[in-house]
């Protein structure tokens, strides 16, 4: 094998290792008992189509409550009333990359399921047109609007049956920062 082929193989192996994320190590999903009439139960779980994305930092009403890696979940017991869950994704565990805030109206005795995932979002600016629409015009023509793709945090409320099915592949989150 020639030297440059060896360097290429080594470089690809290192890139592959850098993209590997730790697998969840906590216990597999087990449903908690139904909440009492004085509380609400919220499951937050993460299933990403992307691999190699950092853990999501979780905050409840402004206080850190831990992290979620792909394939993990957390169960929160809340007092009835208004709450806010913040989900933040950081690049290199430092630089804010994406975030979202979800208001929760906790109702007595209710169990709800919030799925989160990291995914690509395409952003376009006014005036952007696809190349096919431009005829002979170049994609990089002066005055052309920009377009970029970024990793974002997405969330969706899930119905009990589908959420419990998805949660079967999740483990309890163990990372606290």
CORGIJO-V938959 format. One record per helix or strand of 2 or more residues. SS is the DSSP state (@ for helix, = for strand). FROM is the first residue (numbers start at 0). TO is the last residue. If there is no record, write none. Layout:
BEGIN
ss: {SS & SS}
from: {FROM & FROM}
to: {TO & TO}
END
This chain:
BEGIN
ss: {@ & = & = & = & = & = & = & = & @ & = & @ & =}
from: {2 & 38 & 55 & 62 & 71 & 80 & 94 & 110 & 130 & 146 & 159 & 170}
to: {17 & 45 & 59 & 67 & 78 & 90 & 105 & 123 & 133 & 157 & 166 & 171}
END
